């Protein structure tokens, strides 16, 4: 019985292959048309290029002003740019395991446009977005800077014996960070050159061609079997 079942399965398989062989022109035609359409589609779709740059947000360790450590965080920038239509193509991605490092990506119709739009986006973020917050932070930093200067001046004028020199070092380090940001009050500080990817991000002609070929092949097989079944049904009804 097992031999008969195997034999019948083989007969069914050969029968299926025979049916497909009879309809091979139909299958090849459908596969070819589908592949050609996929290639044409991939050539007609506008190419999209990507530019990206890595950045960091400024960090200032401030102990006595509402416990502020970061001037701004990446998630705050991500949230704010949603209300700017001109930045709709921008993606701001945080770097894993780093609260202050991130990457900006933008896609455009050419590498040159992508670079220009990315530079414009950084300029908008640094100069237009969160202007109110910039004023608020600048006021607090100026206040803190004055307090640090006063504390250092008081120590020098009174020739006080410094029992904890690390405290003065911390104050000087904090002052240096504050002065650095006040001279260049930006939210995004690029840490690398803008990178342009030479190959278009999409479309991918090879992927489109493969999808068209495989899809056309399966469609051709399906139509061929359907056609054969319809023809058999007509013969039985005659």
C-alpha positions as CSV (number, residue, x, y, z in Angstrom):
1,X,0.0,0.0,0.0
2,X,2.8,2.4,0.8
3,X,4.4,1.7,-2.5
4,X,1.1,2.5,-4.3
5,X,0.8,5.7,-2.3
6,X,4.4,6.8,-3.3
7,X,3.7,5.8,-6.9
8,X,0.5,7.8,-7.0
9,X,2.3,10.8,-5.5
10,X,5.0,10.5,-8.2
11,X,2.3,10.3,-10.8
12,X,0.6,13.4,-9.4
13,X,4.0,15.3,-9.4
14,X,4.8,14.3,-12.9
15,X,1.3,15.2,-13.9
16,X,1.7,18.6,-12.3
17,X,5.0,19.2,-14.1
18,X,3.5,18.1,-17.4
19,X,0.7,20.6,-17.0
20,X,3.1,23.4,-16.2
21,X,5.3,22.4,-19.2
22,X,2.3,22.7,-21.5
23,X,1.7,26.2,-20.2
24,X,5.3,27.2,-20.1
25,X,4.9,30.0,-22.7
26,X,2.1,31.5,-20.5
27,X,4.3,31.2,-17.4
28,X,7.4,32.7,-19.1
29,X,5.3,35.5,-20.6
30,X,3.7,36.5,-17.3
31,X,7.1,36.3,-15.5
32,X,8.8,38.4,-18.1
33,X,6.0,41.0,-18.1
34,X,6.1,41.2,-14.3
35,X,9.9,41.5,-14.3
36,X,9.9,44.2,-16.9
37,X,7.2,46.2,-15.1
38,X,9.2,46.0,-11.9
39,X,12.3,47.3,-13.6
40,X,10.4,50.1,-15.3
41,X,8.8,51.0,-11.9
42,X,12.2,51.1,-10.2
43,X,13.6,53.4,-12.9
44,X,10.6,55.8,-12.8
45,X,10.5,56.2,-9.0
46,X,12.5,59.3,-8.0
47,X,15.8,58.4,-6.3
48,X,16.2,59.3,-2.7
49,X,19.6,60.0,-1.1
50,X,20.5,60.3,2.6
51,X,22.8,62.6,4.5
52,X,23.6,62.1,8.2
53,X,25.7,63.7,10.9
54,X,26.5,62.7,14.5
55,X,26.1,65.3,17.2
56,X,26.1,65.9,20.9
57,X,24.0,68.1,23.1
58,X,25.8,70.5,25.5
59,X,26.4,69.3,29.1
60,X,27.0,71.7,32.0
61,X,27.3,70.4,35.5
62,X,25.5,73.0,37.6
63,X,25.0,72.2,41.2
64,X,23.0,75.1,42.6
65,X,20.5,76.1,39.8
66,X,17.6,73.7,40.0
67,X,20.0,70.7,39.6
68,X,20.4,71.3,35.8
69,X,22.9,69.0,34.2
70,X,22.0,69.0,30.6
71,X,21.2,72.3,28.8
72,X,18.7,70.2,26.7
73,X,18.1,66.5,26.0
74,X,17.6,64.7,22.7
75,X,14.0,63.6,23.5
76,X,13.1,67.3,24.0
77,X,14.4,68.2,20.5
78,X,12.6,65.2,19.0
79,X,9.3,66.4,20.4
80,X,9.7,70.1,19.5
81,X,10.6,69.5,15.8
82,X,7.3,67.8,15.2
83,X,5.6,71.2,15.1
84,X,7.9,72.4,12.3
85,X,6.7,71.3,8.8
86,X,10.0,72.2,7.2
87,X,11.7,69.6,9.4
88,X,9.3,66.8,8.5
89,X,12.0,64.8,6.7
90,X,14.4,65.0,9.6
91,X,15.1,62.1,11.9
92,X,16.8,62.6,15.2
93,X,18.0,59.3,16.6
94,X,19.7,58.9,20.0
95,X,22.8,56.8,20.2
96,X,22.3,53.7,22.3
97,X,23.7,53.9,25.9
98,X,24.5,57.6,25.5
99,X,22.1,60.3,26.8
100,X,24.0,63.1,25.0
101,X,25.0,61.7,21.7
102,X,22.7,61.4,18.7
103,X,22.5,61.2,14.9
104,X,20.5,63.4,12.4
105,X,19.3,61.9,9.2
106,X,17.6,63.5,6.2
107,X,16.5,62.2,2.8
108,X,16.3,64.2,-0.4
109,X,16.3,63.9,-4.2
110,X,20.1,64.4,-4.5
111,X,23.2,64.2,-2.3
112,X,23.8,67.9,-2.6
113,X,20.2,68.7,-1.6
114,X,20.4,66.3,1.3
115,X,23.5,68.0,2.6
116,X,22.0,71.5,2.2
117,X,18.7,70.6,3.9
118,X,20.6,69.0,6.8
119,X,22.7,72.1,7.3
120,X,19.5,74.2,7.2
121,X,17.8,71.9,9.7
122,X,20.7,72.2,12.1
123,X,20.6,76.0,11.7
124,X,16.9,76.1,12.4
125,X,17.2,73.9,15.5
126,X,20.1,75.9,16.9
127,X,18.7,79.4,16.1
128,X,14.9,79.3,16.0
129,X,13.7,76.3,18.0
130,X,13.4,76.7,21.8
131,X,14.5,80.4,21.7
132,X,12.6,80.9,25.0
133,X,14.4,78.1,26.6
134,X,17.7,79.6,25.4
135,X,16.9,82.9,27.1
136,X,15.9,81.1,30.3
137,X,19.0,78.9,30.4
138,X,21.3,81.8,29.5
139,X,19.9,83.9,32.4
140,X,20.5,81.0,34.8
141,X,24.0,80.4,33.5
142,X,24.9,84.1,33.7
143,X,23.7,84.1,37.3
144,X,25.7,81.0,38.1
145,X,28.8,82.5,36.4
146,X,28.6,85.6,38.5
147,X,28.3,83.6,41.7
148,X,31.4,81.5,40.7
149,X,33.4,84.7,40.0
150,X,32.4,86.2,43.3
151,X,33.3,83.1,45.2
152,X,36.7,82.8,43.5
153,X,37.4,86.6,44.0
154,X,36.5,86.3,47.7
155,X,38.9,83.4,48.2
156,X,41.7,85.3,46.5
157,X,41.1,88.6,48.2
158,X,41.0,87.1,51.7
159,X,44.0,84.8,51.0
160,X,41.9,82.0,52.6
161,X,43.6,78.7,53.2
162,X,41.9,76.2,50.9
163,X,41.2,73.0,52.7
164,X,39.4,71.5,49.8
165,X,41.2,72.4,46.5
166,X,38.9,70.0,44.5
167,X,36.0,72.4,45.2
168,X,37.8,75.3,43.6
169,X,38.8,73.1,40.6
170,X,35.1,72.1,40.2
171,X,34.1,75.7,40.3
172,X,36.6,76.6,37.6
173,X,35.6,73.6,35.5
174,X,31.9,74.6,35.8
175,X,32.8,78.2,34.9
176,X,34.7,77.0,31.8
177,X,31.7,75.0,30.6
178,X,29.3,77.9,31.2
179,X,31.5,80.3,29.2
180,X,31.9,77.8,26.4
181,X,28.1,77.4,26.0
182,X,27.3,81.2,26.3
183,X,29.8,81.9,23.5
184,X,28.1,79.3,21.3
185,X,24.6,78.7,22.6
186,X,23.6,75.9,20.4
187,X,21.4,72.8,21.1
188,X,23.1,70.6,18.5
189,X,26.9,70.4,18.3
190,X,28.0,68.3,15.3
191,X,30.9,65.9,16.2
192,X,31.6,64.8,12.6
193,X,31.4,66.1,9.0
194,X,28.1,65.5,7.2
195,X,28.2,62.1,5.5
196,X,26.6,61.7,2.1
197,X,25.7,58.2,1.0
198,X,26.6,57.9,-2.7
199,X,24.1,55.3,-3.6
200,X,20.4,56.1,-3.4
201,X,18.6,54.9,-0.4
202,X,15.7,53.9,-2.6
203,X,14.6,52.6,-5.0
204,X,16.7,49.4,-5.1
205,X,16.5,48.1,-8.7
206,X,17.8,44.6,-7.9
207,X,15.2,44.2,-5.1
208,X,12.4,45.4,-7.4
209,X,13.5,43.1,-10.1
210,X,13.7,40.1,-7.8
211,X,10.2,40.8,-6.4
212,X,8.9,41.2,-10.0
213,X,10.4,38.0,-11.1
214,X,9.3,35.9,-8.2
215,X,5.9,37.4,-8.1
216,X,5.4,37.0,-11.8
217,X,6.6,33.3,-11.6
218,X,4.1,32.4,-8.9
219,X,1.3,34.3,-10.7
220,X,2.2,32.6,-13.9
221,X,2.0,29.2,-12.3
222,X,-1.3,30.0,-10.6
223,X,-2.9,31.2,-13.9
224,X,-1.5,28.2,-15.8
225,X,-3.0,25.7,-13.3
226,X,-6.3,27.7,-13.2
227,X,-6.4,27.6,-17.0
228,X,-5.8,23.9,-17.1
229,X,-8.5,23.3,-14.5
230,X,-11.0,25.3,-16.5
231,X,-10.1,23.4,-19.6
232,X,-10.6,20.0,-17.9
233,X,-13.9,21.2,-16.5
234,X,-15.1,22.1,-20.0
235,X,-14.0,18.7,-21.3
236,X,-15.9,16.8,-18.6
237,X,-19.0,18.8,-19.4
238,X,-18.9,18.0,-23.1
